[in-house]
């Protein structure tokens, strides 16, 4: 295994801590990526690579869709909105080491 992509930053931070306890060099031996880009991820002590979501845009679209559905009497077809995400590269990822 060369990388862990966690479902959120909290899980990624747990994986980072576990790797350190096991003597695994992050990122030389293992890359770890979180999802959320919570403020702690960017701290100099952590430096967690994370995927940033446009949370405000997600909330705005969700509220708009809910209002549309209420006005339509709940009879609106499903809609898929695609929003951009951004990889914020920090110190927890690197190139795969040669085997």
Biopython code that builds the backbone (N, CA, C, O; Angstrom):
import numpy as np
from Bio.PDB.StructureBuilder import StructureBuilder

atoms = [
    (1, "UNK", "N", (0.854, -1.165, 0.000)),
    (1, "UNK", "CA", (0.000, 0.000, 0.000)),
    (1, "UNK", "C", (0.902, 1.231, 0.000)),
    (1, "UNK", "O", (1.864, 1.313, 0.764)),
    (2, "UNK", "N", (0.578, 2.171, -0.858)),
    (2, "UNK", "CA", (1.377, 3.396, -0.943)),
    (2, "UNK", "C", (0.606, 4.644, -0.546)),
    (2, "UNK", "O", (1.203, 5.704, -0.356)),
    (3, "UNK", "N", (-0.725, 4.535, -0.416)),
    (3, "UNK", "CA", (-1.507, 5.736, -0.109)),
    (3, "UNK", "C", (-2.813, 5.386, 0.581)),
    (3, "UNK", "O", (-3.358, 4.294, 0.421)),
    (4, "UNK", "N", (-3.291, 6.344, 1.350)),
    (4, "UNK", "CA", (-4.611, 6.272, 1.978)),
    (4, "UNK", "C", (-5.357, 7.533, 1.567)),
    (4, "UNK", "O", (-4.855, 8.644, 1.739)),
    (5, "UNK", "N", (-6.556, 7.357, 1.024)),
    (5, "UNK", "CA", (-7.445, 8.482, 0.738)),
    (5, "UNK", "C", (-8.615, 8.327, 1.699)),
    (5, "UNK", "O", (-9.458, 7.446, 1.525)),
    (6, "UNK", "N", (-8.662, 9.178, 2.703)),
    (6, "UNK", "CA", (-9.668, 9.073, 3.756)),
    (6, "UNK", "C", (-10.935, 9.830, 3.380)),
    (6, "UNK", "O", (-10.897, 10.766, 2.581)),
    (7, "UNK", "N", (-12.049, 9.420, 3.958)),
    (7, "UNK", "CA", (-13.341, 10.038, 3.683)),
    (7, "UNK", "C", (-13.475, 11.445, 4.233)),
    (7, "UNK", "O", (-14.324, 12.213, 3.781)),
    (8, "UNK", "N", (-12.640, 11.789, 5.211)),
    (8, "UNK", "CA", (-12.619, 13.151, 5.740)),
    (8, "UNK", "C", (-11.268, 13.405, 6.408)),
    (8, "UNK", "O", (-10.466, 12.486, 6.573)),
    (9, "UNK", "N", (-11.028, 14.636, 6.783)),
    (9, "UNK", "CA", (-9.738, 14.994, 7.370)),
    (9, "UNK", "C", (-9.529, 14.366, 8.741)),
    (9, "UNK", "O", (-8.397, 14.040, 9.098)),
    (10, "UNK", "N", (-10.588, 14.190, 9.509)),
    (10, "UNK", "CA", (-10.452, 13.588, 10.832)),
    (10, "UNK", "C", (-9.907, 12.169, 10.724)),
    (10, "UNK", "O", (-9.007, 11.789, 11.473)),
    (11, "UNK", "N", (-10.444, 11.392, 9.802)),
    (11, "UNK", "CA", (-9.951, 10.027, 9.590)),
    (11, "UNK", "C", (-8.511, 10.069, 9.082)),
    (11, "UNK", "O", (-7.678, 9.270, 9.511)),
    (12, "UNK", "N", (-8.215, 10.990, 8.177)),
    (12, "UNK", "CA", (-6.854, 11.114, 7.645)),
    (12, "UNK", "C", (-5.864, 11.469, 8.750)),
    (12, "UNK", "O", (-4.747, 10.952, 8.770)),
    (13, "UNK", "N", (-6.263, 12.343, 9.665)),
    (13, "UNK", "CA", (-5.384, 12.700, 10.779)),
    (13, "UNK", "C", (-5.140, 11.496, 11.682)),
    (13, "UNK", "O", (-4.036, 11.319, 12.198)),
    (14, "UNK", "N", (-6.166, 10.667, 11.875)),
    (14, "UNK", "CA", (-5.993, 9.430, 12.638)),
    (14, "UNK", "C", (-5.019, 8.488, 11.949)),
    (14, "UNK", "O", (-4.187, 7.859, 12.603)),
    (15, "UNK", "N", (-5.121, 8.390, 10.626)),
    (15, "UNK", "CA", (-4.201, 7.540, 9.859)),
    (15, "UNK", "C", (-2.780, 8.085, 9.939)),
    (15, "UNK", "O", (-1.821, 7.319, 10.033)),
    (16, "UNK", "N", (-2.648, 9.394, 9.903)),
    (16, "UNK", "CA", (-1.335, 10.034, 10.008)),
    (16, "UNK", "C", (-0.701, 9.728, 11.366)),
    (16, "UNK", "O", (0.483, 9.402, 11.446)),
    (17, "UNK", "N", (-1.485, 9.835, 12.414)),
    (17, "UNK", "CA", (-0.998, 9.534, 13.766)),
    (17, "UNK", "C", (-0.618, 8.061, 13.899)),
    (17, "UNK", "O", (0.423, 7.736, 14.470)),
    (18, "UNK", "N", (-1.457, 7.172, 13.373)),
    (18, "UNK", "CA", (-1.168, 5.730, 13.434)),
    (18, "UNK", "C", (0.109, 5.399, 12.668)),
    (18, "UNK", "O", (0.915, 4.588, 13.123)),
    (19, "UNK", "N", (0.293, 6.024, 11.514)),
    (19, "UNK", "CA", (1.508, 5.783, 10.723)),
    (19, "UNK", "C", (2.742, 6.215, 11.508)),
    (19, "UNK", "O", (3.749, 5.508, 11.524)),
    (20, "UNK", "N", (2.666, 7.363, 12.152)),
    (20, "UNK", "CA", (3.801, 7.843, 12.944)),
    (20, "UNK", "C", (4.111, 6.884, 14.089)),
    (20, "UNK", "O", (5.277, 6.597, 14.355)),
    (21, "UNK", "N", (3.070, 6.383, 14.773)),
    (21, "UNK", "CA", (3.276, 5.432, 15.872)),
    (21, "UNK", "C", (3.925, 4.140, 15.396)),
    (21, "UNK", "O", (4.665, 3.499, 16.143)),
    (22, "UNK", "N", (3.649, 3.758, 14.149)),
    (22, "UNK", "CA", (4.209, 2.527, 13.583)),
    (22, "UNK", "C", (5.578, 2.757, 12.940)),
    (22, "UNK", "O", (6.184, 1.822, 12.417)),
    (23, "UNK", "N", (6.055, 3.974, 12.979)),
    (23, "UNK", "CA", (7.357, 4.280, 12.398)),
    (23, "UNK", "C", (7.340, 4.379, 10.882)),
    (23, "UNK", "O", (8.383, 4.264, 10.239)),
    (24, "UNK", "N", (6.165, 4.592, 10.310)),
    (24, "UNK", "CA", (6.033, 4.732, 8.857)),
    (24, "UNK", "C", (6.293, 6.187, 8.491)),
    (24, "UNK", "O", (5.674, 7.096, 9.046)),
    (25, "UNK", "N", (7.200, 6.399, 7.567)),
    (25, "UNK", "CA", (7.566, 7.746, 7.142)),
    (25, "UNK", "C", (6.541, 8.275, 6.138)),
    (25, "UNK", "O", (6.434, 7.787, 5.013)),
    (26, "UNK", "N", (5.789, 9.291, 6.581)),
    (26, "UNK", "CA", (4.828, 9.966, 5.706)),
    (26, "UNK", "C", (5.504, 11.253, 5.248)),
    (26, "UNK", "O", (5.877, 12.053, 6.106)),
    (27, "UNK", "N", (5.682, 11.498, 3.991)),
    (27, "UNK", "CA", (5.146, 10.833, 2.816)),
    (27, "UNK", "C", (6.114, 9.881, 2.102)),
    (27, "UNK", "O", (5.760, 9.335, 1.057)),
    (28, "UNK", "N", (7.315, 9.670, 2.630)),
    (28, "UNK", "CA", (8.294, 8.845, 1.904)),
    (28, "UNK", "C", (7.806, 7.419, 1.677)),
    (28, "UNK", "O", (8.036, 6.849, 0.610)),
    (29, "UNK", "N", (7.132, 6.834, 2.677)),
    (29, "UNK", "CA", (6.645, 5.460, 2.551)),
    (29, "UNK", "C", (5.143, 5.375, 2.301)),
    (29, "UNK", "O", (4.662, 4.402, 1.720)),
    (30, "UNK", "N", (4.409, 6.382, 2.734)),
    (30, "UNK", "CA", (2.951, 6.352, 2.649)),
    (30, "UNK", "C", (2.424, 7.771, 2.475)),
    (30, "UNK", "O", (2.796, 8.672, 3.227)),
    (31, "UNK", "N", (1.566, 7.967, 1.491)),
    (31, "UNK", "CA", (0.886, 9.253, 1.300)),
    (31, "UNK", "C", (-0.499, 9.172, 1.925)),
    (31, "UNK", "O", (-1.162, 8.137, 1.853)),
    (32, "UNK", "N", (-0.932, 10.271, 2.540)),
    (32, "UNK", "CA", (-2.258, 10.318, 3.166)),
    (32, "UNK", "C", (-2.964, 11.584, 2.696)),
    (32, "UNK", "O", (-2.413, 12.683, 2.758)),
    (33, "UNK", "N", (-4.197, 11.403, 2.224)),
    (33, "UNK", "CA", (-5.019, 12.518, 1.742)),
    (33, "UNK", "C", (-6.342, 12.509, 2.500)),
    (33, "UNK", "O", (-6.954, 11.457, 2.686)),
    (34, "UNK", "N", (-6.774, 13.684, 2.934)),
    (34, "UNK", "CA", (-8.068, 13.832, 3.580)),
    (34, "UNK", "C", (-9.073, 14.468, 2.634)),
    (34, "UNK", "O", (-8.782, 14.723, 1.466)),
    (35, "UNK", "N", (-10.254, 14.717, 3.164)),
    (35, "UNK", "CA", (-11.321, 15.325, 2.374)),
    (35, "UNK", "C", (-12.065, 16.282, 3.288)),
    (35, "UNK", "O", (-12.628, 15.846, 4.292)),
    (36, "UNK", "N", (-12.087, 17.534, 2.986)),
    (36, "UNK", "CA", (-12.782, 18.614, 3.705)),
    (36, "UNK", "C", (-11.914, 19.855, 3.765)),
    (36, "UNK", "O", (-12.427, 20.972, 3.700)),
    (37, "UNK", "N", (-10.602, 19.677, 3.889)),
    (37, "UNK", "CA", (-9.651, 20.764, 4.092)),
    (37, "UNK", "C", (-10.042, 21.613, 5.290)),
    (37, "UNK", "O", (-10.149, 22.836, 5.196)),
    (38, "UNK", "N", (-10.253, 20.940, 6.427)),
    (38, "UNK", "CA", (-10.568, 21.666, 7.654)),
    (38, "UNK", "C", (-9.348, 22.479, 8.087)),
    (38, "UNK", "O", (-8.227, 22.141, 7.706)),
    (39, "UNK", "N", (-9.538, 23.541, 8.871)),
    (39, "UNK", "CA", (-8.430, 24.434, 9.220)),
    (39, "UNK", "C", (-7.196, 23.719, 9.795)),
    (39, "UNK", "O", (-6.069, 24.093, 9.470)),
    (40, "UNK", "N", (-7.387, 22.720, 10.625)),
    (40, "UNK", "CA", (-6.259, 22.007, 11.221)),
    (40, "UNK", "C", (-5.372, 21.351, 10.163)),
    (40, "UNK", "O", (-4.168, 21.202, 10.374)),
    (41, "UNK", "N", (-5.948, 20.962, 9.037)),
    (41, "UNK", "CA", (-5.178, 20.301, 7.978)),
    (41, "UNK", "C", (-4.055, 21.192, 7.467)),
    (41, "UNK", "O", (-2.998, 20.696, 7.077)),
    (42, "UNK", "N", (-4.273, 22.492, 7.465)),
    (42, "UNK", "CA", (-3.281, 23.421, 6.959)),
    (42, "UNK", "C", (-2.281, 23.906, 7.992)),
    (42, "UNK", "O", (-1.390, 24.694, 7.675)),
    (43, "UNK", "N", (-2.423, 23.441, 9.225)),
    (43, "UNK", "CA", (-1.492, 23.873, 10.264)),
    (43, "UNK", "C", (-0.088, 23.357, 9.960)),
    (43, "UNK", "O", (0.063, 22.252, 9.439)),
    (44, "UNK", "N", (0.938, 24.140, 10.280)),
    (44, "UNK", "CA", (2.313, 23.700, 10.018)),
    (44, "UNK", "C", (2.673, 22.398, 10.736)),
    (44, "UNK", "O", (3.538, 21.657, 10.269)),
    (45, "UNK", "N", (2.031, 22.115, 11.850)),
    (45, "UNK", "CA", (2.315, 20.879, 12.584)),
    (45, "UNK", "C", (1.732, 19.655, 11.900)),
    (45, "UNK", "O", (2.211, 18.540, 12.106)),
    (46, "UNK", "N", (0.697, 19.854, 11.085)),
    (46, "UNK", "CA", (0.008, 18.730, 10.447)),
    (46, "UNK", "C", (0.376, 18.634, 8.971)),
    (46, "UNK", "O", (0.912, 17.614, 8.537)),
    (47, "UNK", "N", (0.102, 19.666, 8.205)),
    (47, "UNK", "CA", (0.428, 19.677, 6.778)),
    (47, "UNK", "C", (-0.242, 18.572, 5.993)),
    (47, "UNK", "O", (0.398, 17.913, 5.173)),
    (48, "UNK", "N", (-1.534, 18.361, 6.237)),
    (48, "UNK", "CA", (-2.286, 17.286, 5.583)),
    (48, "UNK", "C", (-2.753, 17.705, 4.193)),
    (48, "UNK", "O", (-3.415, 18.732, 4.045)),
    (49, "UNK", "N", (-2.415, 16.923, 3.179)),
    (49, "UNK", "CA", (-2.965, 17.135, 1.841)),
    (49, "UNK", "C", (-4.454, 16.816, 1.919)),
    (49, "UNK", "O", (-4.842, 15.803, 2.500)),
    (50, "UNK", "N", (-5.281, 17.667, 1.342)),
    (50, "UNK", "CA", (-6.723, 17.478, 1.474)),
    (50, "UNK", "C", (-7.452, 17.958, 0.222)),
    (50, "UNK", "O", (-6.937, 18.768, -0.549)),
    (51, "UNK", "N", (-8.640, 17.446, 0.047)),
    (51, "UNK", "CA", (-9.497, 17.856, -1.059)),
    (51, "UNK", "C", (-10.494, 18.873, -0.517)),
    (51, "UNK", "O", (-11.262, 18.585, 0.401)),
    (52, "UNK", "N", (-10.467, 20.061, -1.098)),
    (52, "UNK", "CA", (-11.321, 21.159, -0.654)),
    (52, "UNK", "C", (-12.618, 21.175, -1.459)),
    (52, "UNK", "O", (-12.609, 21.071, -2.685)),
    (53, "UNK", "N", (-13.726, 21.306, -0.745)),
    (53, "UNK", "CA", (-15.044, 21.375, -1.382)),
    (53, "UNK", "C", (-15.563, 22.809, -1.313)),
    (53, "UNK", "O", (-15.227, 23.535, -0.377)),
    (54, "UNK", "N", (-16.369, 23.230, -2.278)),
    (54, "UNK", "CA", (-16.968, 24.565, -2.225)),
    (54, "UNK", "C", (-18.214, 24.545, -1.327)),
    (54, "UNK", "O", (-19.342, 24.533, -1.819)),
    (55, "UNK", "N", (-17.995, 24.541, -0.017)),
    (55, "UNK", "CA", (-19.082, 24.338, 0.948)),
    (55, "UNK", "C", (-20.171, 25.398, 0.825)),
    (55, "UNK", "O", (-21.357, 25.068, 0.861)),
    (56, "UNK", "N", (-19.791, 26.655, 0.681)),
    (56, "UNK", "CA", (-20.810, 27.711, 0.571)),
    (56, "UNK", "C", (-21.668, 27.519, -0.672)),
    (56, "UNK", "O", (-22.888, 27.672, -0.606)),
    (57, "UNK", "N", (-21.061, 27.192, -1.788)),
    (57, "UNK", "CA", (-21.821, 26.955, -3.025)),
    (57, "UNK", "C", (-22.728, 25.741, -2.864)),
    (57, "UNK", "O", (-23.861, 25.745, -3.345)),
    (58, "UNK", "N", (-22.237, 24.705, -2.192)),
    (58, "UNK", "CA", (-23.059, 23.511, -1.965)),
    (58, "UNK", "C", (-24.298, 23.865, -1.143)),
    (58, "UNK", "O", (-25.403, 23.418, -1.453)),
    (59, "UNK", "N", (-24.111, 24.667, -0.096)),
    (59, "UNK", "CA", (-25.231, 25.064, 0.756)),
    (59, "UNK", "C", (-26.226, 25.928, -0.012)),
    (59, "UNK", "O", (-27.438, 25.752, 0.111)),
    (60, "UNK", "N", (-25.707, 26.857, -0.801)),
    (60, "UNK", "CA", (-26.571, 27.745, -1.591)),
    (60, "UNK", "C", (-27.414, 26.942, -2.580)),
    (60, "UNK", "O", (-28.619, 27.168, -2.698)),
    (61, "UNK", "N", (-26.786, 26.012, -3.286)),
    (61, "UNK", "CA", (-27.507, 25.190, -4.267)),
    (61, "UNK", "C", (-28.522, 24.291, -3.577)),
    (61, "UNK", "O", (-29.640, 24.132, -4.066)),
    (62, "UNK", "N", (-28.147, 23.703, -2.444)),
    (62, "UNK", "CA", (-29.076, 22.834, -1.716)),
    (62, "UNK", "C", (-30.310, 23.612, -1.267)),
    (62, "UNK", "O", (-31.433, 23.120, -1.378)),
    (63, "UNK", "N", (-30.101, 24.824, -0.759)),
    (63, "UNK", "CA", (-31.234, 25.647, -0.327)),
    (63, "UNK", "C", (-32.120, 26.008, -1.516)),
    (63, "UNK", "O", (-33.347, 25.947, -1.426)),
    (64, "UNK", "N", (-31.489, 26.388, -2.634)),
    (64, "UNK", "CA", (-32.269, 26.736, -3.830)),
    (64, "UNK", "C", (-33.074, 25.542, -4.316)),
    (64, "UNK", "O", (-34.248, 25.688, -4.657)),
    (65, "UNK", "N", (-32.465, 24.369, -4.354)),
    (65, "UNK", "CA", (-33.176, 23.159, -4.803)),
    (65, "UNK", "C", (-34.341, 22.826, -3.870)),
    (65, "UNK", "O", (-35.400, 22.395, -4.326)),
    (66, "UNK", "N", (-34.146, 23.024, -2.572)),
    (66, "UNK", "CA", (-35.212, 22.741, -1.619)),
    (66, "UNK", "C", (-36.390, 23.692, -1.832)),
    (66, "UNK", "O", (-37.543, 23.261, -1.816)),
    (67, "UNK", "N", (-36.109, 24.978, -2.031)),
    (67, "UNK", "CA", (-37.173, 25.957, -2.281)),
    (67, "UNK", "C", (-37.900, 25.615, -3.578)),
    (67, "UNK", "O", (-39.128, 25.677, -3.631)),
    (68, "UNK", "N", (-37.157, 25.256, -4.622)),
    (68, "UNK", "CA", (-37.778, 24.855, -5.891)),
    (68, "UNK", "C", (-38.711, 23.668, -5.685)),
    (68, "UNK", "O", (-39.806, 23.623, -6.245)),
    (69, "UNK", "N", (-38.275, 22.724, -4.891)),
    (69, "UNK", "CA", (-39.086, 21.521, -4.659)),
    (69, "UNK", "C", (-40.350, 21.862, -3.865)),
    (69, "UNK", "O", (-41.426, 21.335, -4.144)),
    (70, "UNK", "N", (-40.212, 22.738, -2.884)),
    (70, "UNK", "CA", (-41.381, 23.158, -2.098)),
    (70, "UNK", "C", (-42.394, 23.850, -3.003)),
    (70, "UNK", "O", (-43.588, 23.560, -2.928)),
    (71, "UNK", "N", (-41.928, 24.766, -3.862)),
    (71, "UNK", "CA", (-42.828, 25.485, -4.770)),
    (71, "UNK", "C", (-43.478, 24.552, -5.785)),
    (71, "UNK", "O", (-44.585, 24.821, -6.250)),
    (72, "UNK", "N", (-42.817, 23.480, -6.125)),
    (72, "UNK", "CA", (-43.365, 22.523, -7.100)),
    (72, "UNK", "C", (-44.201, 21.440, -6.419)),
    (72, "UNK", "O", (-44.645, 20.497, -7.074)),
    (73, "UNK", "N", (-44.415, 21.568, -5.130)),
    (73, "UNK", "CA", (-45.205, 20.563, -4.428)),
    (73, "UNK", "C", (-44.457, 19.243, -4.250)),
    (73, "UNK", "O", (-45.082, 18.192, -4.104)),
    (74, "UNK", "N", (-43.146, 19.291, -4.262)),
    (74, "UNK", "CA", (-42.347, 18.082, -4.061)),
    (74, "UNK", "C", (-42.255, 17.190, -5.275)),
    (74, "UNK", "O", (-41.786, 16.057, -5.169)),
    (75, "UNK", "N", (-42.690, 17.671, -6.428)),
    (75, "UNK", "CA", (-42.749, 16.832, -7.625)),
    (75, "UNK", "C", (-41.654, 17.145, -8.643)),
    (75, "UNK", "O", (-41.876, 17.008, -9.846)),
    (76, "UNK", "N", (-40.505, 17.552, -8.187)),
    (76, "UNK", "CA", (-39.427, 17.855, -9.131)),
    (76, "UNK", "C", (-38.575, 16.613, -9.370)),
    (76, "UNK", "O", (-38.362, 15.817, -8.455)),
    (77, "UNK", "N", (-38.093, 16.449, -10.590)),
    (77, "UNK", "CA", (-37.230, 15.294, -10.875)),
    (77, "UNK", "C", (-35.864, 15.474, -10.204)),
    (77, "UNK", "O", (-35.470, 16.597, -9.887)),
    (78, "UNK", "N", (-35.157, 14.390, -9.993)),
    (78, "UNK", "CA", (-33.816, 14.498, -9.404)),
    (78, "UNK", "C", (-32.900, 15.348, -10.284)),
    (78, "UNK", "O", (-32.992, 15.318, -11.511)),
    (79, "UNK", "N", (-32.031, 16.090, -9.644)),
    (79, "UNK", "CA", (-31.082, 16.952, -10.343)),
    (79, "UNK", "C", (-29.686, 16.652, -9.801)),
    (79, "UNK", "O", (-29.508, 16.463, -8.598)),
    (80, "UNK", "N", (-28.709, 16.611, -10.689)),
    (80, "UNK", "CA", (-27.321, 16.404, -10.280)),
    (80, "UNK", "C", (-26.546, 17.685, -10.560)),
    (80, "UNK", "O", (-26.418, 18.106, -11.710)),
    (81, "UNK", "N", (-26.042, 18.289, -9.520)),
    (81, "UNK", "CA", (-25.211, 19.480, -9.665)),
    (81, "UNK", "C", (-23.757, 19.056, -9.461)),
    (81, "UNK", "O", (-23.440, 18.363, -8.494)),
    (82, "UNK", "N", (-22.894, 19.462, -10.352)),
    (82, "UNK", "CA", (-21.474, 19.132, -10.256)),
    (82, "UNK", "C", (-20.706, 20.410, -9.944)),
    (82, "UNK", "O", (-20.780, 21.394, -10.679)),
    (83, "UNK", "N", (-19.980, 20.372, -8.856)),
    (83, "UNK", "CA", (-19.198, 21.530, -8.436)),
    (83, "UNK", "C", (-17.717, 21.167, -8.432)),
    (83, "UNK", "O", (-17.362, 20.004, -8.239)),
    (84, "UNK", "N", (-16.861, 22.145, -8.643)),
    (84, "UNK", "CA", (-15.428, 21.845, -8.680)),
    (84, "UNK", "C", (-14.869, 21.586, -7.280)),
    (84, "UNK", "O", (-15.322, 22.169, -6.295)),
    (85, "UNK", "N", (-13.892, 20.714, -7.218)),
    (85, "UNK", "CA", (-13.143, 20.499, -5.987)),
    (85, "UNK", "C", (-11.691, 20.862, -6.275)),
    (85, "UNK", "O", (-11.298, 21.020, -7.431)),
    (86, "UNK", "N", (-10.909, 20.992, -5.226)),
    (86, "UNK", "CA", (-9.514, 21.401, -5.413)),
    (86, "UNK", "C", (-8.617, 20.581, -4.493)),
    (86, "UNK", "O", (-8.893, 20.447, -3.301)),
    (87, "UNK", "N", (-7.554, 20.041, -5.050)),
    (87, "UNK", "CA", (-6.572, 19.313, -4.255)),
    (87, "UNK", "C", (-5.595, 20.323, -3.660)),
    (87, "UNK", "O", (-4.915, 21.048, -4.386)),
    (88, "UNK", "N", (-5.537, 20.359, -2.336)),
    (88, "UNK", "CA", (-4.622, 21.247, -1.624)),
    (88, "UNK", "C", (-3.425, 20.395, -1.191)),
    (88, "UNK", "O", (-3.518, 19.623, -0.236)),
    (89, "UNK", "N", (-2.316, 20.539, -1.891)),
    (89, "UNK", "CA", (-1.129, 19.708, -1.627)),
    (89, "UNK", "C", (-0.318, 20.281, -0.472)),
    (89, "UNK", "O", (0.052, 21.455, -0.443)),
    (90, "UNK", "N", (-0.063, 19.382, 0.480)),
    (90, "UNK", "CA", (0.766, 19.764, 1.625)),
    (90, "UNK", "C", (1.816, 18.671, 1.849)),
    (90, "UNK", "O", (2.254, 18.030, 0.894)),
    (91, "UNK", "N", (2.214, 18.460, 3.086)),
    (91, "UNK", "CA", (3.343, 17.577, 3.384)),
    (91, "UNK", "C", (3.015, 16.099, 3.549)),
    (91, "UNK", "O", (3.927, 15.310, 3.800)),
    (92, "UNK", "N", (1.767, 15.693, 3.423)),
    (92, "UNK", "CA", (1.435, 14.286, 3.678)),
    (92, "UNK", "C", (1.393, 13.433, 2.411)),
    (92, "UNK", "O", (1.016, 12.262, 2.465)),
    (93, "UNK", "N", (1.775, 14.007, 1.284)),
    (93, "UNK", "CA", (1.813, 13.230, 0.041)),
    (93, "UNK", "C", (3.146, 13.443, -0.658)),
    (93, "UNK", "O", (3.791, 14.482, -0.520)),
    (94, "UNK", "N", (3.537, 12.420, -1.416)),
    (94, "UNK", "CA", (4.786, 12.502, -2.157)),
    (94, "UNK", "C", (4.796, 11.470, -3.261)),
    (94, "UNK", "O", (3.799, 10.787, -3.494)),
    (95, "UNK", "N", (5.904, 11.358, -3.928)),
    (95, "UNK", "CA", (6.057, 10.377, -5.005)),
    (95, "UNK", "C", (6.195, 8.979, -4.416)),
    (95, "UNK", "O", (6.693, 8.813, -3.303)),
    (96, "UNK", "N", (5.754, 7.983, -5.162)),
    (96, "UNK", "CA", (5.888, 6.592, -4.738)),
    (96, "UNK", "C", (7.372, 6.241, -4.726)),
    (96, "UNK", "O", (8.096, 6.504, -5.686)),
    (97, "UNK", "N", (7.807, 5.647, -3.626)),
    (97, "UNK", "CA", (9.210, 5.242, -3.510)),
    (97, "UNK", "C", (9.497, 4.062, -4.429)),
    (97, "UNK", "O", (8.620, 3.232, -4.669)),
    (98, "UNK", "N", (10.711, 3.986, -4.941)),
    (98, "UNK", "CA", (11.109, 2.843, -5.777)),
    (98, "UNK", "C", (11.146, 1.576, -4.938)),
    (98, "UNK", "O", (11.619, 1.586, -3.802)),
    (99, "UNK", "N", (10.645, 0.484, -5.507)),
    (99, "UNK", "CA", (10.628, -0.789, -4.773)),
    (99, "UNK", "C", (11.883, -1.569, -5.038)),
    (99, "UNK", "O", (12.051, -2.667, -4.507)),
]
sb = StructureBuilder()
sb.init_structure("model")
sb.init_model(0)
sb.init_chain("A")
sb.init_seg("    ")
for serial, (resi, resn, name, xyz) in enumerate(atoms, 1):
    if name == "N":
        sb.init_residue(resn, " ", resi, " ")
    sb.init_atom(name, np.array(xyz, "f"), 0.0, 1.0, " ", f" {name:<3s}", serial, name[0])
structure = sb.get_structure()
